[in-house]
Amino acid sequence: MLINKLTTAFGDHSSLLPLFTKDIVNSSGMTAFSYNAGGKIEAKDRFIDEFGTQAIWMGGLPFFKWAIDNSVYKLAKINPDIDVRLLNDAQQLEVAKKYAASLKNKSIAESLEKAAKYSAKTKGLFIGKFAAATALTLASFFTLVKVKQHYTKKEIEKQFWAKKSQQQMYDLNLAKSPAFKAFMSSDSKNVNQGSKTPSFKGIGSVLQGVMFDPVKNLFIVDAGITGERLVNSRTKTEFAETAIKEGSLLFFLYVAGRYIQEGIEKASEKFFKKPIDLHAEVLSSDYMKDAIKTGKVYDDVKAVTDLASDKKKLFELIYGSEKTSAENIVMKAAKKSGLIKTIKEGSRIDKLLGKAKDTGIIDPHQYINPDDMQSFAKNIKKLADSAPKGEKAIEEFLKKCRNMKIGSVAANMGITCLFLGLIVPYSMMKYRAKQQNGNKDFHVQAEIERQLEKSFKGRIS
């Protein structure tokens, strides 16, 4: 079911989809509040900044990595899909190479053998790709900042001089016209003449964890973007607003979501006796229901947990499981949850968009974390221990767990989106009003106009 797939995607802490969704909500909220406070010019400035940054943030890393894969890696004749952590684990590498040799596609075994033979070069290429893609993505953002600030300044200047031109025409011609004076005197009650000065309201290990986790990789880019925004703030108020916005964004994108989800899951287990650590697709699957019903789940979990201290045998179990008539339930669920990567058939674009065909065959190029497998097996056992007896009771129990999982992910997204899309932008505008004695106008525009006014007076004095 689509709802299960979406819940799995949005509930996965290593998935980029929830990050992108939260950022879109934040960008939309920031743009709307900017338009309401500062008019079209600030709204344009914010729109370019938010959505331009988002395009670079979402597409920069994948694009530059793709470019390096299709240039540097091709010249080096190394497969860019190989997870270099695999090369650091001799036990897993040995088992993975034997498994790769048993597959029909012999190019997989050949590329793995070559990567192992030229281990230093493979690792160097990966580190270089990570550094280059991150640096080029940040450079793209720095360029955007300069272009955006130049564009906004020109828009403000254009509006300023247009209004000055209109004011001068009025002072020199229209205001001196007898007909205009007669008209104004006859309708003075309905016309607000105002002052001669126009109001210019705006119209308008740790490193490894980062390199191998797409979410943490994006955090590095986001941290760099935050630093650049703070350094290039055009006024003190903009600096403070940026600090509020970026600090909140980083917190809700990379920290809060995980803790909110974990808190909801613990509450579900404690108060409702429904463990919902597993993905919705696993909780609603027939294979999980059947494994709990028959008791097979306990044998499969025990097969994994008994090998906690024997990594090589654990890897032999993992790679050999799919060849048995009844695949180990832990391995089957781990594939669905992304702990065990499978071979995807299709172009790189298809893989990037999630349209590639999943063969269900373990990809020997990818690293499998044995500690994660142990924790995953224990979560499955916890679910089985909580399940009642009887086929219908088990089915109803899993259905409730699945529904609570969907609710927990929806609540998590709802809470973070509420803060990012409404509360944070509102707080920024309240801060601005407080700093500017109740005035929420675009402070950057006001500062540029003050400088232009000074220059204008210098010209006519």
QUICOR-V980777 format. One record per backbone hydrogen bond with DSSP energy under -1.0 kcal/mol. CO is the residue of the C=O (numbers start at 1). NH is the residue of the N-H. If there is no record, write none. Layout:
co=CO nh=NH
co=CO nh=NH
This chain:
co=1 nh=5
co=2 nh=6
co=3 nh=7
co=4 nh=8
co=5 nh=9
co=6 nh=10
co=7 nh=11
co=12 nh=15
co=16 nh=20
co=17 nh=21
co=18 nh=22
co=19 nh=23
co=20 nh=24
co=21 nh=25
co=22 nh=26
co=23 nh=27
co=24 nh=28
co=25 nh=29
co=26 nh=30
co=27 nh=31
co=28 nh=32
co=29 nh=33
co=30 nh=34
co=31 nh=35
co=32 nh=36
co=33 nh=37
co=34 nh=38
co=35 nh=39
co=39 nh=43
co=40 nh=44
co=41 nh=45
co=42 nh=46
co=43 nh=47
co=44 nh=48
co=45 nh=49
co=46 nh=50
co=47 nh=51
co=48 nh=52
co=49 nh=53
co=50 nh=54
co=51 nh=55
co=52 nh=56
co=53 nh=57
co=54 nh=58
co=55 nh=59
co=56 nh=60
co=59 nh=63
co=60 nh=64
co=61 nh=65
co=62 nh=66
co=63 nh=67
co=64 nh=68
co=65 nh=69
co=66 nh=70
co=68 nh=71
co=68 nh=73
co=71 nh=75
co=72 nh=76
co=73 nh=78
co=79 nh=82
co=83 nh=86
co=89 nh=93
co=90 nh=94
co=91 nh=95
co=92 nh=96
co=93 nh=97
co=94 nh=98
co=95 nh=99
co=96 nh=100
co=97 nh=101
co=99 nh=102
co=100 nh=103
co=104 nh=106
co=105 nh=108
co=106 nh=110
co=107 nh=111
co=108 nh=112
co=109 nh=113
co=110 nh=114
co=111 nh=115
co=112 nh=116
co=113 nh=117
co=114 nh=118
co=118 nh=122
co=119 nh=123
co=120 nh=124
co=121 nh=125
co=122 nh=126
co=123 nh=127
co=124 nh=128
co=125 nh=129
co=126 nh=130
co=127 nh=131
co=128 nh=132
co=129 nh=133
co=130 nh=134
co=131 nh=135
co=132 nh=136
co=133 nh=137
co=134 nh=138
co=135 nh=139
co=136 nh=140
co=137 nh=141
co=138 nh=142
co=139 nh=143
co=140 nh=144
co=141 nh=145
co=142 nh=146
co=143 nh=147
co=144 nh=148
co=145 nh=149
co=146 nh=150
co=147 nh=151
co=148 nh=152
co=149 nh=153
co=150 nh=154
co=151 nh=155
co=152 nh=156
co=153 nh=157
co=154 nh=158
co=155 nh=159
co=156 nh=160
co=157 nh=161
co=158 nh=162
co=159 nh=163
co=160 nh=164
co=161 nh=165
co=162 nh=166
co=163 nh=167
co=164 nh=168
co=165 nh=169
co=166 nh=170
co=167 nh=171
co=168 nh=172
co=169 nh=173
co=169 nh=174
co=170 nh=175
co=174 nh=177
co=177 nh=181
co=178 nh=182
co=179 nh=183
co=180 nh=184
co=181 nh=185
co=182 nh=186
co=187 nh=190
co=199 nh=201
co=204 nh=40
co=204 nh=41
co=204 nh=44
co=205 nh=209
co=206 nh=210
co=207 nh=211
co=208 nh=212
co=213 nh=217
co=214 nh=218
co=215 nh=219
co=216 nh=220
co=217 nh=221
co=218 nh=222
co=219 nh=223
co=220 nh=224
co=221 nh=225
co=222 nh=226
co=223 nh=227
co=224 nh=228
co=225 nh=229
co=226 nh=230
co=227 nh=231
co=228 nh=232
co=230 nh=233
co=235 nh=239
co=236 nh=240
co=237 nh=241
co=238 nh=242
co=239 nh=243
co=240 nh=244
co=241 nh=245
co=242 nh=246
co=243 nh=247
co=244 nh=248
co=245 nh=249
co=246 nh=250
co=247 nh=251
co=248 nh=252
co=249 nh=253
co=250 nh=254
co=251 nh=255
co=251 nh=256
co=255 nh=259
co=256 nh=260
co=257 nh=261
co=258 nh=262
co=259 nh=263
co=260 nh=264
co=261 nh=265
co=262 nh=266
co=263 nh=267
co=264 nh=268
co=265 nh=269
co=266 nh=270
co=267 nh=271
co=268 nh=272
co=268 nh=274
co=279 nh=283
co=280 nh=284
co=282 nh=285
co=285 nh=289
co=286 nh=290
co=287 nh=291
co=288 nh=292
co=289 nh=293
co=290 nh=294
co=291 nh=295
co=291 nh=297
co=295 nh=298
co=296 nh=300
co=297 nh=301
co=298 nh=302
co=299 nh=303
co=301 nh=305
co=302 nh=306
co=304 nh=307
co=305 nh=308
co=307 nh=310
co=310 nh=314
co=311 nh=315
co=312 nh=316
co=313 nh=317
co=314 nh=318
co=315 nh=319
co=316 nh=320
co=317 nh=321
co=320 nh=323
co=321 nh=324
co=328 nh=332
co=329 nh=333
co=330 nh=334
co=331 nh=335
co=332 nh=336
co=333 nh=337
co=334 nh=339
co=334 nh=340
co=341 nh=363
co=343 nh=359
co=345 nh=357
co=347 nh=351
co=348 nh=352
co=349 nh=353
co=350 nh=355
co=350 nh=356
co=357 nh=345
co=361 nh=343
co=363 nh=366
co=365 nh=83
co=369 nh=373
co=370 nh=374
co=371 nh=375
co=372 nh=376
co=373 nh=377
co=374 nh=378
co=375 nh=379
co=376 nh=380
co=377 nh=381
co=378 nh=382
co=379 nh=383
co=380 nh=384
co=381 nh=385
co=382 nh=386
co=390 nh=394
co=391 nh=395
co=392 nh=396
co=393 nh=397
co=394 nh=398
co=395 nh=399
co=396 nh=400
co=397 nh=401
co=398 nh=402
co=399 nh=403
co=400 nh=404
co=401 nh=405
co=402 nh=406
co=403 nh=407
co=404 nh=408
co=405 nh=409
co=406 nh=410
co=407 nh=411
co=408 nh=412
co=409 nh=413
co=410 nh=414
co=411 nh=415
co=412 nh=416
co=413 nh=417
co=414 nh=418
co=415 nh=419
co=416 nh=420
co=417 nh=421
co=418 nh=422
co=418 nh=423
co=419 nh=424
co=422 nh=426
co=423 nh=427
co=424 nh=428
co=425 nh=429
co=426 nh=430
co=427 nh=431
co=428 nh=432
co=429 nh=433
co=430 nh=434
co=431 nh=435
co=432 nh=436
co=433 nh=438
co=436 nh=439
co=442 nh=446
co=443 nh=447
co=444 nh=448
co=445 nh=449
co=446 nh=450
co=447 nh=451
co=448 nh=452
co=449 nh=453
co=450 nh=454
co=451 nh=455
co=452 nh=456
co=453 nh=457
co=454 nh=458
co=455 nh=459
co=456 nh=460
co=457 nh=461
